[in-house]
Amino acid sequence: DQQVKQNSPSLSVQEGRISILNCDYTNSMFDYFLWYKKYPAEGPTFLISISSIKDKNEDGRFTVFLNKSAKHLSLHIVPSQPGDSAVYFCAAREYGNKLVFGAGTILRVKS
Amino acid sequence: KAGVTQTPRYLIKTRGQQVTLSCSPISGHRSVSWYQQTPGQGLQFLFEYFSETQRNKGNFPGRFSGRQFSNSRSEMNVSTLELGDSALYLCASSPTSGTGVAKNIQYFGAGTRLSVL
């Protein structure tokens, strides 16, 4: 039973436009949500996070939105750059340091 | 500051063998977590160690075990390997196992890719 779902396996966006990556979850006990980016042959790197008590968090070109009633999370990247091409994982903290990850979305930014 | 180091990077084993993977966390980090990543799946949580004690455990069979040493380095062992154990095994460290998002950011190593033939 997948508690965190990323329903879009891939996304292609033009350079300079907005990239929107989506994530749905089922467990209302999750208290933090995180986005990680992963390049081939490297480990995931932390991008941005949001507490369950907030609905928005911004960090430069990256903004994460949380809709608790819909159990939906999204990551906006504006403007998108070719270097943003990677696999993006949504993750939720269950307890302690246990993170529950989605299957990932491959983002391709075309120049 | 050096990142999380995992060794070896690649490993090939045959069914029935056992394997030990190693993880050196970021200096000063006391929590080490292990994840398994298979094609099409996200990262699946294996277990977390903090101060040499297993704190959390995922839904994996007892063939998967781990330990942590006093210097916070951790090892993961898989016994009686099966074909389905072929995966990328990722280790992540964080400063503590406490609450608060800053403390909960996990920093990942590049992983060990295990192939079971």
Interface residues (C-beta under 8 A of the other chain):
Chain A: V4 Q6 Y32 L34 Y36 A41 E42 G43 P44 T45 F46 S49 S51 F89 A91 R93 Y95 G96 N97 K98 L99 V100 F101 G102 A103 G104
Chain B: V4 S31 S33 Y35 G40 Q41 G42 L43 Q44 F45 E48 F50 R55 N56 G58 L90 A92 S94 S97 V101 N104 I105 Q106 Y107 F108 G109 A110 G111
